[in-house]
Amino acid sequence: GKWFLCSLAVYLLFDIVAALIMKNHDISMLSSFSTLILINAMFLLAVIDFNHKIIPNKYVLGMIVIRFLLIIFDGVLSKNFVEIMLKSLIGMLIGFIVLGLTALVSGKNLGAGDVKMYAVIGFFTGGAEVLDVLIYSSVICAVTGLLLVALKKCNMKSLVPMAPFAFVGTVLYVFLGL
């Protein structure tokens, strides 16, 4: 009820603001569309992860398929398919490796869904850009975690869903990276 309407309003506000920023920075329609899809998909993953503590494979796979189709379309239009695909695959690989290594080091504190989610973010954004999203989301997560511990809402061993922070990191990447 209320939570859904509130989240829908936030969702639409992000879309409108992001579209205006991209328009003002003279970003192509296709790049803008791809970025909006990423923001919207990340919002959906954030809500699911927050409520159910899982990032479903079908949504991650759907994001990969959509991005792949956008790469094909963009590659045909710009005649730079190989360059665009390479940048996206490098981003996917960086997202997967960085989060995969983090998951291995942290034990069970980072789930496989988080690793796949950052790989997909990298597929959408590219190499260095996925690291920007990761840094933004990690800082926001750390600050939020410290605040929750200080307020005694959780302890240092509590697990928090990562997708909401990845959503905020993605939004910050779009707003600050343009």
C-alpha positions as CSV (number, residue, x, y, z in Angstrom):
1,G,0.0,0.0,0.0
2,K,1.8,3.1,1.3
3,W,5.3,1.6,0.9
4,F,4.6,0.7,-2.7
5,L,3.3,4.2,-3.6
6,C,6.2,5.9,-1.9
7,S,8.7,3.7,-3.7
8,L,6.9,4.2,-7.0
9,A,7.2,8.0,-6.5
10,V,11.0,7.7,-5.7
11,Y,11.4,5.4,-8.7
12,L,9.7,7.8,-11.1
13,L,11.6,10.8,-9.6
14,F,14.9,9.1,-10.3
15,D,13.9,8.4,-13.9
16,I,12.8,12.0,-14.5
17,V,15.9,13.5,-13.0
18,A,18.3,11.0,-14.7
19,A,16.6,11.7,-18.1
20,L,16.9,15.4,-17.6
21,I,20.6,15.1,-16.6
22,M,21.4,13.0,-19.6
23,K,19.5,15.3,-21.9
24,N,21.4,18.3,-20.6
25,H,24.7,16.5,-21.1
26,D,23.9,15.6,-24.7
27,I,24.0,11.9,-24.2
28,S,22.6,9.8,-27.0
29,M,19.1,8.5,-26.7
30,L,20.3,4.9,-26.7
31,S,22.8,5.5,-24.0
32,S,20.2,7.3,-21.9
33,F,17.7,4.4,-22.5
34,S,20.3,1.9,-21.4
35,T,21.1,3.9,-18.3
36,L,17.4,4.2,-17.4
37,I,17.0,0.5,-17.8
38,L,19.9,-0.1,-15.4
39,I,18.5,2.3,-12.8
40,N,15.1,0.8,-13.0
41,A,16.4,-2.8,-12.9
42,M,18.6,-1.9,-9.9
43,F,15.6,-0.4,-8.1
44,L,13.7,-3.6,-8.7
45,L,16.6,-5.7,-7.4
46,A,17.0,-3.4,-4.4
47,V,13.3,-3.9,-3.4
48,I,13.5,-7.6,-3.9
49,D,16.8,-8.0,-2.0
50,F,15.6,-5.7,0.9
51,N,12.4,-7.7,1.3
52,H,13.5,-11.3,0.5
53,K,17.3,-11.2,1.0
54,I,17.9,-12.7,-2.5
55,I,18.7,-11.5,-6.0
56,P,16.9,-13.8,-8.3
57,N,18.9,-15.2,-11.2
58,K,16.0,-14.7,-13.7
59,Y,16.2,-10.9,-13.2
60,V,20.0,-10.9,-13.5
61,L,19.7,-13.0,-16.7
62,G,17.0,-10.7,-18.0
63,M,19.2,-7.7,-17.5
64,I,22.0,-9.4,-19.4
65,V,19.7,-10.2,-22.3
66,I,18.4,-6.6,-22.4
67,R,21.9,-5.2,-22.3
68,F,23.1,-7.6,-25.0
69,L,20.2,-6.5,-27.3
70,L,21.0,-2.9,-26.7
71,I,24.7,-3.5,-27.5
72,I,23.7,-5.2,-30.8
73,F,21.4,-2.3,-31.7
74,D,24.0,0.3,-30.7
75,G,26.7,-1.6,-32.5
76,V,24.7,-1.7,-35.7
77,L,23.8,2.0,-35.6
78,S,27.3,3.2,-34.6
79,K,29.3,0.5,-36.5
80,N,31.3,0.0,-33.2
81,F,29.8,-3.3,-32.1
82,V,33.2,-4.9,-31.2
83,E,34.3,-1.8,-29.2
84,I,31.0,-1.5,-27.3
85,M,30.8,-5.3,-26.6
86,L,34.5,-5.3,-25.4
87,K,33.9,-2.4,-23.0
88,S,30.8,-4.1,-21.7
89,L,32.5,-7.5,-21.3
90,I,35.5,-5.9,-19.5
91,G,33.1,-4.2,-17.2
92,M,31.2,-7.4,-16.5
93,L,34.5,-9.3,-15.9
94,I,35.8,-6.5,-13.5
95,G,32.5,-6.5,-11.6
96,F,32.5,-10.3,-11.3
97,I,36.2,-10.6,-10.3
98,V,36.2,-7.8,-7.8
99,L,33.1,-9.0,-6.0
100,G,33.9,-12.6,-6.5
101,L,37.2,-12.2,-4.7
102,T,35.5,-10.1,-2.0
103,A,33.0,-12.9,-1.6
104,L,35.8,-15.5,-1.3
105,V,37.6,-13.4,1.3
106,S,34.5,-12.5,3.3
107,G,33.2,-16.1,3.5
108,K,29.4,-16.0,3.5
109,N,29.1,-12.3,4.1
110,L,28.6,-11.5,0.4
111,G,26.3,-13.7,-1.7
112,A,26.6,-15.0,-5.2
113,G,23.6,-12.8,-6.2
114,D,25.7,-9.8,-5.2
115,V,28.6,-11.0,-7.3
116,K,26.3,-11.5,-10.4
117,M,24.6,-8.2,-9.8
118,Y,27.9,-6.3,-9.9
119,A,28.9,-8.2,-13.0
120,V,25.7,-7.0,-14.7
121,I,26.3,-3.5,-13.5
122,G,29.7,-3.7,-15.2
123,F,28.1,-5.1,-18.3
124,F,25.9,-1.9,-18.5
125,T,28.6,0.6,-17.4
126,G,32.0,-0.7,-18.5
127,G,35.2,-1.3,-16.6
128,A,36.3,1.7,-14.6
129,E,32.7,2.8,-14.2
130,V,31.6,-0.4,-12.3
131,L,34.4,0.4,-9.8
132,D,32.8,3.8,-9.3
133,V,29.5,2.2,-8.6
134,L,31.2,-0.2,-6.2
135,I,33.0,2.5,-4.3
136,Y,29.9,4.7,-4.0
137,S,27.7,1.8,-2.8
138,S,30.4,0.4,-0.4
139,V,30.9,3.8,1.2
140,I,27.1,4.3,1.6
141,C,26.8,0.8,3.0
142,A,29.6,1.3,5.5
143,V,28.2,4.6,6.7
144,T,24.7,3.1,7.0
145,G,26.1,0.1,8.8
146,L,28.0,2.2,11.3
147,L,24.9,4.4,11.9
148,L,22.8,1.3,12.5
149,V,25.3,-0.1,14.9
150,A,25.6,3.2,16.7
151,L,21.8,3.3,17.0
152,K,21.8,-0.3,18.2
153,K,19.5,-1.4,15.4
154,C,22.0,-4.1,14.5
155,N,25.5,-5.4,15.5
156,M,28.8,-5.8,13.7
157,K,27.9,-9.3,12.6
158,S,24.5,-8.4,11.1
159,L,24.1,-8.9,7.4
160,V,22.5,-6.3,5.3
161,P,21.2,-6.7,1.7
162,M,23.6,-5.2,-0.8
163,A,21.3,-4.4,-3.7
164,P,19.7,-1.3,-2.1
165,F,23.2,0.2,-1.7
166,A,24.2,-0.9,-5.3
167,F,21.0,1.0,-6.4
168,V,22.1,4.1,-4.6
169,G,25.7,3.7,-5.9
170,T,24.3,3.3,-9.5
171,V,22.2,6.5,-9.1
172,L,25.2,8.4,-7.7
173,Y,27.3,7.1,-10.6
174,V,24.7,8.5,-13.1
175,F,24.4,11.8,-11.3
176,L,28.0,12.4,-10.4
177,G,29.6,10.6,-13.4
178,L,27.9,12.8,-16.0
